[in-house]
Amino acid sequence: MYCTNCGKQIIDYSVFCEFCGAKQENNNVSDASGEKKQQQKVNEDIAGFSNNNSKFIHNTGDSDLLEPNKNKSRNEDYIMDINSNVNEKSDSFKNNIFNKYIKKDLPTKKIIILSSVVIALIIFSLIAVFTIQNFNIKKDIDYVVERFNKDEIDYNKAINSLNNINCHERDSLIQYRNSAVSRLDKLNNSKKAYASAQACMESGKYDEAIPLLASVTKDDLNYQNAQTYLSESRQKYLDSVNNLVKKYISNNDYELALNLCEQAKQIIPDNVDDIDILITEIEEAQELYYEEQIKTLEESAKVNYENGDYSAAINDYQNLYNMTGDDSYNITIESVEYDWSNAVISAAEEQLAEEKYDAAIELLKEPKRSISNNSAITEEEK
């Protein structure tokens, strides 16, 4: 853009001309208007220079100035003096503009800047104080939990200490304190479990100690010891299960042995493979025992039947059916009952032939109680 006063090119959107100091009322002066104004100013300067030069010549009586070529250097010196005078006036004008329109606003700007800096520092200080205070309060809360974890204070004193910490009604701090109370409760339960587990281990109740040791939390200072005792308790419990299983097998208490193994699976699931091996041993021993029992009972039933001890034979066959669930033993029982019934009736008739009525009735009592289908015996009794 160009100055509206002197016509010189200046920075776009300037408020004052940097050459003449004139205020620019219209910042959007076109280049053509500016050039025209600049040309007009140059013409005026030339005219003024001519007039001044003429006056100077007439006043000094120096006719050499009327002939520029005659004394060229003298004319040039004069022009330089004029330019120097103009530049001095221009600089003076600029200083006047600065003092009038700019310098007087500096105190106000300084105050604004300083006020902004002070406000920023105050805000930063408040934030810093708030942050440090929050940090210290959280540190105090953690310290209470830590002291309880180290057994320096009991549970009730720890709870009271937490409740006495001033959270300044800040939601974040209140939530943090509530979280600490929750952690304290878990630690308290963990410590109780650890103490109970130690008592169970001392009395040899490893099955009860194992779940208690497994419930000890990681933030409990007893956690590492609990893990060591847990591994030890599992091994000792497994050893005790092995010993009991052998005892049950020797007493033919296979159901008790199997129930013990199922319970052990729940208590030490990490040792399931070892327990499955025990179960296999129990089942094999049970199967062998049953085979021996079946063979023994079958031999006993046969001997009792041949000796006429039908009641004992029926009892043997009933046990065989209970052990195996084989219906063929029920058929055998019916056959033995039939034979027993016939034998008793024959014996009773012999007693009747000898008129020994009481002896005949006595012979019929036991078969009547034991035989399910005793209609023939009832008839004979009549």
C-alpha positions as CSV (number, residue, x, y, z in Angstrom):
1,M,0.0,0.0,0.0
2,Y,1.0,3.7,-0.3
3,C,0.9,6.5,2.1
4,T,-2.1,8.8,1.6
5,N,0.0,11.8,2.5
6,C,3.5,11.4,1.0
7,G,2.6,8.6,-1.5
8,K,5.5,6.4,-0.5
9,Q,5.1,2.6,-0.4
10,I,4.6,1.4,3.2
11,I,3.6,-2.0,4.9
12,D,0.1,-3.1,4.1
13,Y,-2.6,-2.1,6.7
14,S,-0.2,0.3,8.5
15,V,-1.9,2.8,10.8
16,F,0.9,5.5,10.4
17,C,3.3,6.1,7.6
18,E,6.8,5.2,8.6
19,F,8.2,8.0,6.5
20,C,6.1,11.1,7.2
21,G,4.1,9.8,10.2
22,A,0.7,10.6,8.7
23,K,-2.2,8.6,10.0
24,Q,-3.7,6.3,7.3
25,E,-7.4,6.9,7.2
26,N,-8.0,4.4,4.4
27,N,-5.7,1.3,4.6
28,N,-6.9,0.0,1.2
29,V,-5.4,2.8,-1.0
30,S,-4.9,1.4,-4.5
31,D,-1.5,1.2,-6.1
32,A,-2.5,3.7,-8.8
33,S,-3.7,6.3,-6.3
34,G,-0.5,5.8,-4.3
35,E,1.7,6.2,-7.3
36,K,-0.2,9.4,-8.4
37,K,0.2,10.8,-4.9
38,Q,3.9,10.0,-4.9
39,Q,4.4,11.7,-8.3
40,Q,2.5,14.8,-7.1
41,K,4.7,15.0,-4.0
42,V,7.9,14.6,-6.0
43,N,6.7,17.4,-8.4
44,E,6.0,19.7,-5.4
45,D,9.5,18.9,-3.9
46,I,11.1,19.8,-7.3
47,A,9.1,23.0,-7.5
48,G,10.0,23.9,-4.0
49,F,13.6,23.1,-4.6
50,S,13.6,25.4,-7.7
51,N,12.1,28.3,-5.8
52,N,14.5,27.9,-2.9
53,N,17.4,27.6,-5.3
54,S,16.4,30.7,-7.1
55,K,16.1,32.6,-3.8
56,F,19.4,31.3,-2.7
57,I,21.0,32.4,-5.9
58,H,19.5,35.9,-5.8
59,N,20.3,36.3,-2.1
60,T,23.9,35.2,-2.4
61,G,24.6,36.7,-5.7
62,D,26.3,33.5,-6.7
63,S,25.7,33.4,-10.5
64,D,27.5,30.1,-10.7
65,L,24.5,28.2,-9.4
66,L,22.5,29.4,-12.4
67,E,24.9,27.3,-14.4
68,P,24.8,23.8,-13.0
69,N,27.4,22.5,-15.4
70,K,29.7,25.2,-14.5
71,N,30.0,24.2,-10.8
72,K,28.3,20.8,-10.5
73,S,29.8,19.8,-7.2
74,R,28.4,22.8,-5.5
75,N,24.9,22.0,-6.6
76,E,25.2,18.4,-5.4
77,D,26.3,19.6,-2.0
78,Y,23.3,21.8,-1.7
79,I,20.9,19.0,-2.6
80,M,22.5,16.7,0.0
81,D,22.0,19.5,2.6
82,I,18.3,19.6,1.7
83,N,17.9,15.8,1.9
84,S,19.6,15.7,5.2
85,N,17.3,18.4,6.6
86,V,14.2,16.4,5.3
87,N,15.5,13.2,6.9
88,E,16.0,14.9,10.3
89,K,12.5,16.3,10.2
90,S,11.1,12.9,9.3
91,D,12.9,11.2,12.2
92,S,11.7,13.9,14.6
93,F,8.2,13.4,13.4
94,K,8.4,9.6,13.9
95,N,9.6,10.1,17.5
96,N,6.6,12.5,18.1
97,I,4.2,9.8,16.8
98,F,5.7,7.1,18.9
99,N,5.6,9.3,22.1
100,K,2.0,10.4,21.4
101,Y,0.3,7.2,20.3
102,I,2.4,4.2,21.5
103,K,4.6,5.1,24.4
104,K,1.8,6.3,26.5
105,D,0.1,2.8,26.2
106,L,3.2,0.9,27.4
107,P,2.4,1.2,31.2
108,T,-1.1,-0.2,30.7
109,K,0.3,-3.1,28.6
110,K,2.9,-3.9,31.2
111,I,0.3,-3.9,33.9
112,I,-1.9,-6.3,31.9
113,I,1.1,-8.6,31.2
114,L,2.2,-8.6,34.8
115,S,-1.3,-9.2,36.0
116,S,-1.6,-12.2,33.7
117,V,1.7,-13.6,34.9
118,V,0.6,-13.1,38.6
119,I,-2.7,-14.8,38.0
120,A,-1.0,-17.7,36.2
121,L,1.4,-18.1,39.1
122,I,-1.4,-18.1,41.6
123,I,-3.4,-20.7,39.6
124,F,-0.3,-22.9,39.3
125,S,0.5,-22.5,43.0
126,L,-3.1,-23.6,43.9
127,I,-2.9,-26.6,41.6
128,A,0.5,-27.5,43.0
129,V,-0.8,-27.2,46.6
130,F,-3.9,-29.2,45.8
131,T,-1.9,-31.9,44.1
132,I,0.7,-32.1,46.9
133,Q,-2.1,-32.2,49.5
134,N,-3.8,-35.1,47.7
135,F,-0.6,-37.0,47.4
136,N,0.2,-36.6,51.1
137,I,-3.3,-37.7,52.2
138,K,-3.1,-40.8,50.0
139,K,0.3,-41.5,51.4
140,D,-1.1,-41.3,54.9
141,I,-3.9,-43.7,54.0
142,D,-1.4,-46.2,52.5
143,Y,0.7,-45.9,55.5
144,V,-2.1,-47.0,57.8
145,V,-2.7,-50.1,55.7
146,E,1.0,-50.8,55.6
147,R,1.3,-50.6,59.4
148,F,-1.6,-53.1,59.8
149,N,0.1,-55.4,57.2
150,K,3.2,-55.3,59.3
151,D,1.2,-56.1,62.5
152,E,2.2,-52.8,64.1
153,I,-1.4,-51.9,64.8
154,D,-4.6,-54.1,65.1
155,Y,-7.6,-54.0,62.8
156,N,-9.8,-51.7,64.9
157,K,-7.0,-49.1,65.4
158,A,-6.3,-49.2,61.6
159,I,-10.0,-48.5,60.9
160,N,-10.1,-45.6,63.3
161,S,-7.0,-44.1,61.9
162,L,-8.5,-44.2,58.4
163,N,-11.7,-42.6,59.5
164,N,-9.8,-39.8,61.3
165,I,-7.9,-38.8,58.1
166,N,-9.4,-35.6,56.7
167,C,-10.3,-36.0,53.0
168,H,-11.6,-32.4,52.8
169,E,-14.9,-33.7,51.3
170,R,-13.1,-34.5,48.0
171,D,-14.8,-37.4,46.2
172,S,-11.5,-38.8,44.8
173,L,-9.9,-39.0,48.3
174,I,-13.1,-40.4,49.9
175,Q,-13.2,-43.1,47.2
176,Y,-9.5,-43.8,47.8
177,R,-10.1,-44.1,51.6
178,N,-13.1,-46.5,51.0
179,S,-10.8,-48.6,48.8
180,A,-8.3,-48.7,51.5
181,V,-10.9,-49.9,54.0
182,S,-11.8,-52.7,51.5
183,R,-8.1,-53.6,51.2
184,L,-7.9,-53.6,55.0
185,D,-10.8,-56.0,55.3
186,K,-9.3,-58.4,52.8
187,L,-6.0,-58.2,54.6
188,N,-7.7,-58.9,57.9
189,N,-9.4,-62.0,56.6
190,S,-6.2,-63.1,55.0
191,K,-4.3,-62.8,58.3
192,K,-7.0,-64.7,60.2
193,A,-6.9,-67.5,57.6
194,Y,-3.1,-67.7,57.9
195,A,-3.3,-68.0,61.7
196,S,-6.0,-70.7,61.5
197,A,-4.0,-72.6,58.9
198,Q,-1.0,-72.7,61.2
199,A,-3.1,-74.1,64.0
200,C,-4.5,-76.8,61.7
201,M,-1.0,-77.8,60.5
202,E,0.2,-78.2,64.1
203,S,-2.7,-80.6,64.8
204,G,-2.2,-82.5,61.5
205,K,-5.4,-81.3,59.9
206,Y,-3.9,-80.6,56.5
207,D,-7.2,-81.0,54.7
208,E,-8.5,-77.9,56.6
209,A,-5.2,-76.0,56.4
210,I,-5.0,-76.2,52.6
211,P,-8.0,-74.0,51.7
212,L,-7.1,-71.5,54.4
213,L,-3.5,-71.1,53.1
214,A,-4.8,-70.8,49.5
215,S,-7.0,-67.8,50.6
216,V,-4.0,-65.7,51.8
217,T,-3.8,-62.7,49.5
218,K,-0.7,-61.6,47.5
219,D,-0.5,-58.2,49.3
220,D,-0.3,-60.0,52.7
221,L,3.2,-60.1,54.0
222,N,2.6,-63.7,55.0
223,Y,1.9,-64.7,51.3
224,Q,5.3,-66.2,50.6
225,N,5.3,-68.3,53.8
226,A,1.7,-69.3,53.0
227,Q,2.7,-70.6,49.6
228,T,5.6,-72.6,51.2
229,Y,3.2,-74.1,53.8
230,L,0.6,-74.7,51.2
231,S,2.9,-76.9,49.1
232,E,4.0,-78.7,52.3
233,S,0.4,-79.3,53.4
234,R,-0.6,-80.7,50.1
235,Q,2.1,-83.2,50.1
236,K,1.4,-84.3,53.7
237,Y,-2.3,-84.5,53.0
238,L,-1.7,-86.7,50.0
239,D,0.6,-88.9,52.1
240,S,-2.2,-89.3,54.7
241,V,-4.7,-90.1,52.0
242,N,-2.4,-92.8,50.7
243,N,-2.1,-94.3,54.2
244,L,-5.9,-94.3,54.8
245,V,-6.6,-95.8,51.4
246,K,-4.2,-98.7,52.2
247,K,-6.0,-99.1,55.6
248,Y,-9.4,-99.1,54.0
249,I,-8.3,-101.6,51.3
250,S,-7.0,-104.0,54.0
251,N,-10.4,-103.8,55.8
252,N,-12.2,-104.2,52.5
253,D,-13.8,-100.8,53.0
254,Y,-13.6,-99.9,49.3
255,E,-16.5,-97.4,49.4
256,L,-14.8,-95.4,52.2
257,A,-11.6,-95.4,50.2
258,L,-13.3,-94.2,47.0
259,N,-15.2,-91.4,48.9
260,L,-11.9,-90.3,50.5
261,C,-10.3,-90.0,47.1
262,E,-13.2,-87.9,45.7
263,Q,-12.9,-85.6,48.7
264,A,-9.1,-85.3,48.1
265,K,-9.8,-84.2,44.5
266,Q,-11.7,-81.2,45.8
267,I,-9.1,-80.3,48.3
268,I,-5.9,-80.7,46.2
269,P,-7.1,-80.4,42.6
270,D,-3.4,-80.0,41.5
271,N,-2.8,-83.6,42.5
272,V,-5.6,-85.1,40.6
273,D,-3.3,-87.4,38.7
274,D,-1.9,-88.9,41.9
275,I,-5.4,-89.4,43.3
276,D,-6.6,-91.1,40.0
277,I,-3.8,-93.6,40.5
278,L,-5.1,-94.4,44.0
279,I,-8.6,-94.8,42.6
280,T,-7.4,-97.3,40.1
281,E,-5.7,-99.3,42.8
282,I,-8.9,-99.3,44.9
283,E,-11.0,-100.4,42.0
284,E,-8.6,-103.2,41.1
285,A,-8.5,-104.4,44.7
286,Q,-12.3,-104.1,45.0
287,E,-12.8,-106.2,41.8
288,L,-10.4,-108.9,43.1
289,Y,-12.1,-108.9,46.4
290,Y,-15.5,-109.3,44.8
291,E,-14.3,-112.2,42.6
292,E,-13.0,-113.9,45.7
293,Q,-16.2,-113.2,47.6
294,I,-18.3,-114.5,44.8
295,K,-16.3,-117.7,44.5
296,T,-16.4,-118.2,48.3
297,L,-20.2,-117.6,48.5
298,E,-20.9,-119.9,45.6
299,E,-18.9,-122.7,47.3
300,S,-20.6,-122.0,50.6
301,A,-24.1,-122.0,49.0
302,K,-23.4,-125.3,47.3
303,V,-22.1,-127.0,50.5
304,N,-25.1,-125.7,52.5
305,Y,-27.6,-126.9,49.9
306,E,-25.9,-130.4,49.8
307,N,-26.0,-130.6,53.6
308,G,-29.7,-129.6,53.6
309,D,-29.0,-126.2,55.2
310,Y,-31.4,-124.5,52.9
311,S,-31.7,-121.4,54.9
312,A,-27.9,-120.8,54.8
313,A,-27.8,-121.6,51.1
314,I,-30.6,-119.0,50.4
315,N,-28.7,-116.4,52.4
316,D,-25.5,-117.0,50.4
317,Y,-27.4,-116.7,47.1
318,Q,-29.1,-113.5,48.3
319,N,-25.6,-112.0,49.1
320,L,-24.4,-113.0,45.7
321,Y,-27.3,-111.2,44.1
322,N,-26.7,-108.1,46.1
323,M,-23.0,-108.0,45.1
324,T,-23.5,-108.7,41.4
325,G,-27.1,-107.8,40.6
326,D,-27.3,-111.1,38.6
327,D,-30.9,-112.2,38.3
328,S,-29.8,-115.8,37.9
329,Y,-29.2,-116.0,41.6
330,N,-32.9,-115.1,42.2
331,I,-33.9,-118.1,40.1
332,T,-31.5,-120.3,42.1
333,I,-33.1,-119.0,45.3
334,E,-36.6,-119.9,44.1
335,S,-35.3,-123.4,43.3
336,V,-33.7,-123.8,46.7
337,E,-36.9,-122.6,48.4
338,Y,-38.9,-125.2,46.5
339,D,-36.6,-128.0,47.5
340,W,-36.5,-126.8,51.1
341,S,-40.3,-126.7,51.2
342,N,-40.6,-130.2,49.9
343,A,-38.0,-131.5,52.3
344,V,-39.7,-129.8,55.3
345,I,-43.1,-131.2,54.3
346,S,-41.7,-134.7,54.0
347,A,-40.1,-134.4,57.4
348,A,-43.3,-133.1,58.9
349,E,-45.3,-135.9,57.5
350,E,-42.9,-138.4,59.1
351,Q,-43.5,-136.7,62.5
352,L,-47.3,-136.8,61.9
353,A,-47.1,-140.5,61.1
354,E,-45.5,-141.0,64.6
355,E,-48.1,-138.6,66.0
356,K,-45.5,-136.1,67.0
357,Y,-47.6,-133.0,66.1
358,D,-45.5,-130.4,68.0
359,A,-42.3,-131.6,66.4
360,A,-44.0,-131.4,62.9
361,I,-45.2,-127.9,63.6
362,E,-41.8,-126.8,64.8
363,L,-40.2,-128.1,61.6
364,L,-42.6,-125.9,59.5
365,K,-41.9,-122.6,61.4
366,E,-38.5,-121.6,60.0
367,P,-39.3,-122.3,56.3
368,K,-42.6,-120.5,56.7
369,R,-40.7,-117.3,57.8
370,S,-38.0,-117.6,55.2
371,I,-39.7,-118.9,52.1
372,S,-41.6,-116.2,50.1
373,N,-44.0,-118.6,48.4
374,N,-45.0,-120.7,51.4
375,S,-48.5,-121.7,50.5
376,A,-47.7,-125.4,50.5
377,I,-46.1,-125.2,54.0
378,T,-49.1,-123.3,55.3
379,E,-51.4,-126.0,54.0
380,E,-49.3,-128.7,55.5
381,E,-49.4,-126.8,58.8
382,K,-53.2,-126.8,58.8
